[in-house]
């Protein structure tokens, strides 16, 4: 299924899948799709970066292949590795039958274990709609970024023993970062860049109307305004949009129709995840001000 061909249609498709995007984000996604360039999304945790990839996969009826980055991530976990156990078994079988094991026989595609990056490239090369999510790249070591350059530039991966695997029609690539460290310019230059900020009060209310439609209008307004106040505090981990949605759903479970001081105090753990942040919120008087 092709992606919508205009910004307006794409915005409608995103909303149909439950994602409320402003025009600047929709334009960035549209340009990425139309130009065949990776989309690099930065922003605080919980603002909807990862969700974009999931929604695009749904819109395009595409396979979603995710590479979750972490410290120590290397080629064998991100791109490919050899199945050494099967290679050794093949060598022993060849020796037991009196044959001489040929290196080219065991360094072939049959013994290759594809990891997310290679899997996505093969999927796209086979003509399947594919969305590749490289999630939280800032968690990986800087050296890992060098492995991505060939993929991001030419949508190909070179395996010395086999050759180059290339996708003439590239996968849709979404890269996210929480900006715990700066990503190298060489990666960013190959991408369309967009910063996803916290939403305004009005947009957060709109998001709640889509993601938690059972939330009463007055309560949604109170939640959005409370979240704005929380984000203005000096918290170690300010709550994101995902926490707003969780808060609305928690209040529905409790049957709360208003965000009273008692309700805020009882449910603060839904949106605030650190003890020091809880103390900061309680000492700020936000609950009493509602």
C-alpha positions as CSV (number, residue, x, y, z in Angstrom):
1,X,0.0,0.0,0.0
2,X,1.6,3.3,-1.1
3,X,1.9,6.2,1.4
4,X,-0.3,9.2,1.0
5,X,1.0,11.6,-1.7
6,X,0.3,14.9,0.0
7,X,1.0,16.5,3.4
8,X,-2.8,16.9,4.1
9,X,-3.5,13.2,3.2
10,X,-0.6,12.0,5.3
11,X,-1.7,14.0,8.3
12,X,-5.2,12.5,8.0
13,X,-3.7,9.0,7.7
14,X,-1.6,9.6,10.8
15,X,-4.6,10.8,12.7
16,X,-6.7,7.8,11.5
17,X,-4.0,5.6,13.1
18,X,-4.3,7.5,16.4
19,X,-1.3,9.9,15.9
20,X,-1.9,13.6,16.2
21,X,0.9,15.4,14.4
22,X,1.4,19.1,13.9
23,X,2.1,20.3,10.3
24,X,5.9,20.6,10.8
25,X,6.3,17.0,11.8
26,X,4.0,15.8,9.0
27,X,6.0,17.8,6.5
28,X,9.2,16.2,7.8
29,X,7.7,12.7,7.5
30,X,6.3,13.5,4.0
31,X,9.7,14.7,2.7
32,X,11.4,11.7,4.1
33,X,9.0,9.4,2.4
34,X,9.0,11.2,-1.0
35,X,12.8,11.8,-1.1
36,X,13.7,8.3,0.2
37,X,15.8,9.7,3.0
38,X,16.0,8.5,6.6
39,X,14.0,10.6,9.1
40,X,16.0,11.5,12.2
41,X,13.8,12.4,15.2
42,X,15.1,13.9,18.4
43,X,13.2,14.9,21.5
44,X,12.5,14.1,25.1
45,X,11.4,10.6,26.0
46,X,7.7,10.0,25.6
47,X,6.9,12.6,22.9
48,X,6.0,10.1,20.2
49,X,9.2,9.5,18.3
50,X,9.1,5.7,18.2
51,X,5.3,5.7,17.6
52,X,5.9,7.4,14.2
53,X,7.6,4.3,12.9
54,X,4.8,2.0,14.2
55,X,2.1,4.2,12.6
56,X,3.9,4.5,9.3
57,X,4.2,0.7,9.2
58,X,0.4,0.5,9.7
59,X,-0.4,3.1,7.1
60,X,1.9,1.5,4.5
61,X,0.9,-2.1,5.4
62,X,4.7,-2.6,5.9
63,X,6.9,-4.9,7.9
64,X,8.2,-3.0,11.0
65,X,11.8,-4.1,11.8
66,X,13.2,-2.6,15.0
67,X,16.8,-2.2,16.1
68,X,16.9,-1.2,19.8
69,X,20.2,0.5,20.4
70,X,22.2,0.0,23.6
71,X,25.7,0.5,24.9
72,X,28.0,-2.1,23.3
73,X,25.9,-2.7,20.2
74,X,28.0,-4.1,17.4
75,X,27.8,-5.5,13.9
76,X,27.0,-9.1,15.1
77,X,23.9,-7.8,16.9
78,X,22.8,-5.1,14.4
79,X,23.8,-6.3,10.9
80,X,24.8,-9.9,10.7
81,X,26.9,-12.7,12.2
82,X,28.0,-16.2,11.1
83,X,26.3,-19.3,12.6
84,X,29.6,-20.7,13.9
85,X,27.9,-23.8,15.3
86,X,26.5,-24.8,12.0
87,X,29.7,-24.0,10.2
88,X,31.6,-26.3,12.5
89,X,29.0,-29.0,12.1
90,X,29.3,-28.7,8.3
91,X,33.1,-29.0,8.5
92,X,32.9,-32.1,10.6
93,X,30.3,-33.7,8.3
94,X,32.5,-33.0,5.4
95,X,35.6,-34.5,7.1
96,X,33.6,-37.6,8.2
97,X,32.6,-38.3,4.7
98,X,36.1,-37.9,3.4
99,X,35.5,-34.6,1.7
100,X,37.7,-31.5,2.2
101,X,35.6,-28.6,3.6
102,X,35.8,-25.6,1.3
103,X,35.8,-22.2,3.0
104,X,33.5,-20.8,0.3
105,X,30.9,-23.4,1.2
106,X,30.7,-22.4,4.9
107,X,31.1,-18.7,4.3
108,X,27.8,-18.5,2.3
109,X,24.4,-17.1,2.8
110,X,23.2,-20.4,4.2
111,X,25.3,-19.9,7.3
112,X,24.6,-16.2,7.7
113,X,22.4,-14.9,10.5
114,X,20.7,-11.7,9.5
115,X,20.1,-9.1,12.2
116,X,17.7,-6.1,12.0
117,X,19.6,-3.9,9.6
118,X,20.3,-6.7,7.1
119,X,16.8,-8.1,7.5
120,X,15.3,-4.8,6.6
121,X,17.5,-4.3,3.6
122,X,16.7,-7.8,2.3
123,X,13.0,-7.2,2.9
124,X,13.1,-4.0,0.9
125,X,15.3,-5.6,-1.8
126,X,12.6,-8.3,-2.2
127,X,10.1,-5.6,-2.9
128,X,8.3,-5.8,0.5
129,X,7.1,-2.5,2.1
130,X,9.5,-2.1,5.0
131,X,9.9,0.4,7.9
132,X,13.2,0.2,9.7
133,X,13.2,1.7,13.2
134,X,16.7,2.5,14.7
135,X,15.5,3.4,18.1
136,X,17.5,5.4,20.7
137,X,20.7,5.7,18.6
138,X,22.2,7.9,21.4
139,X,22.3,4.8,23.6
140,X,24.8,3.1,21.3
141,X,28.5,3.8,21.3
142,X,29.8,6.5,18.9
143,X,31.7,3.8,17.0
144,X,28.5,2.1,16.0
145,X,27.4,5.2,13.9
146,X,30.2,4.4,11.4
147,X,28.4,1.1,10.6
148,X,25.3,3.0,9.6
149,X,26.9,5.4,7.1
150,X,26.9,2.9,4.2
151,X,23.3,1.9,4.9
152,X,22.1,5.5,5.2
153,X,24.0,6.7,2.2
154,X,23.4,4.0,-0.4
155,X,21.0,1.6,1.3
156,X,23.4,-1.2,1.0
157,X,25.5,-3.5,3.2
158,X,28.8,-5.0,2.2
159,X,29.6,-8.5,3.6
160,X,33.2,-9.3,2.6
161,X,32.7,-13.0,2.1
162,X,29.5,-12.6,0.1
163,X,29.4,-9.2,-1.5
164,X,27.1,-6.2,-1.4
165,X,23.4,-6.4,-0.7
166,X,21.5,-3.4,-2.0
167,X,17.9,-2.3,-2.0
168,X,16.9,-0.4,-5.2
169,X,13.8,0.7,-3.4
170,X,15.0,1.7,0.1
171,X,13.1,0.9,3.3
172,X,11.5,3.7,5.2
173,X,14.1,4.5,7.9
174,X,13.2,6.2,11.2
175,X,16.1,7.0,13.6
176,X,15.3,8.3,17.1
177,X,17.4,9.9,19.8
178,X,16.7,11.2,23.3
179,X,19.8,13.4,22.9
180,X,21.6,11.9,25.9
181,X,24.6,12.6,23.7
182,X,25.2,14.3,20.3
183,X,24.9,12.1,17.2
184,X,27.7,12.7,14.7
185,X,27.1,15.1,11.8
186,X,27.9,12.4,9.3
187,X,24.7,10.6,10.3
188,X,22.5,13.7,10.5
189,X,23.6,14.9,7.1
190,X,22.1,11.8,5.5
191,X,18.7,12.4,7.1
192,X,15.8,14.7,7.3
193,X,15.9,16.1,10.8
194,X,13.1,17.0,13.1
195,X,12.8,17.9,16.8
196,X,9.6,16.7,18.5
197,X,8.8,19.0,21.4
198,X,6.2,18.7,24.1
199,X,2.8,19.6,22.8
200,X,0.9,22.8,23.6
201,X,-2.1,22.5,25.9
202,X,-4.5,22.5,23.0
203,X,-2.6,19.8,21.1
204,X,-2.3,17.7,24.2
205,X,-6.1,17.9,24.7
206,X,-6.5,16.9,21.1
207,X,-4.2,13.9,21.6
208,X,-6.2,12.8,24.6
209,X,-9.4,13.1,22.5
210,X,-7.8,10.5,20.1
211,X,-5.9,8.3,22.5
212,X,-8.2,8.4,25.5
213,X,-11.6,9.4,24.0
214,X,-13.5,8.4,27.1
215,X,-11.8,11.2,29.1
216,X,-14.3,14.0,29.9
217,X,-13.5,17.3,28.2
218,X,-13.1,19.2,31.4
219,X,-10.8,16.5,32.8
220,X,-8.7,16.4,29.6
221,X,-8.2,20.2,29.9
222,X,-7.1,19.8,33.6
223,X,-4.7,17.0,32.7
224,X,-3.1,19.0,29.9
225,X,-2.6,22.0,32.0
226,X,-1.3,20.0,34.9
227,X,1.3,18.4,32.6
228,X,2.4,21.8,31.4
229,X,3.0,22.8,35.0
230,X,4.9,19.6,35.8
231,X,7.2,20.1,32.8
232,X,8.0,23.6,34.0
233,X,9.4,22.2,37.2
234,X,13.0,21.2,37.5
235,X,12.4,17.5,37.3
236,X,15.0,14.8,36.6
237,X,12.6,13.2,34.2
238,X,9.7,15.4,33.0
239,X,6.6,13.4,32.0
240,X,5.9,12.9,28.3
241,X,2.8,12.6,26.3
242,X,2.7,8.9,26.9
243,X,2.4,9.6,30.7
244,X,-0.5,12.0,30.0
245,X,-2.4,9.2,28.2
246,X,-1.6,6.8,31.0
247,X,-2.8,9.3,33.6
248,X,-6.1,9.7,31.7
249,X,-6.6,5.9,31.6
250,X,-5.7,5.6,35.3
251,X,-8.3,8.1,36.2
252,X,-10.9,6.3,34.1
253,X,-10.1,3.1,36.0
254,X,-10.6,5.0,39.3
255,X,-13.7,6.6,38.1
256,X,-12.3,10.1,38.7
257,X,-14.0,12.9,36.8
258,X,-11.9,15.8,38.2
259,X,-8.2,16.3,38.9
260,X,-8.5,17.1,42.6
261,X,-5.5,17.5,44.9
262,X,-6.2,14.1,46.5
263,X,-6.4,12.4,43.1
264,X,-3.2,14.0,42.0
265,X,-1.4,12.8,45.1
266,X,-2.7,9.3,44.8
267,X,-1.9,8.9,41.1
268,X,1.4,10.8,40.9
269,X,3.3,7.6,40.4
270,X,1.6,7.2,37.0
271,X,3.4,10.3,35.6
272,X,6.5,10.8,37.9
273,X,9.0,8.0,38.2
274,X,11.6,9.2,40.7
275,X,11.3,9.8,44.4
276,X,13.1,13.2,44.2
277,X,10.8,14.3,41.4
278,X,7.8,13.3,43.5
279,X,9.1,15.4,46.4
280,X,9.6,18.3,44.0
281,X,6.1,18.1,42.7
282,X,4.5,17.8,46.2
283,X,6.5,20.8,47.5
284,X,5.6,22.9,44.5
285,X,2.0,23.2,45.4
286,X,0.7,22.1,42.0
287,X,-1.8,19.7,43.5
288,X,-3.3,22.4,45.7
289,X,-3.5,24.8,42.8
290,X,-5.7,22.5,40.7
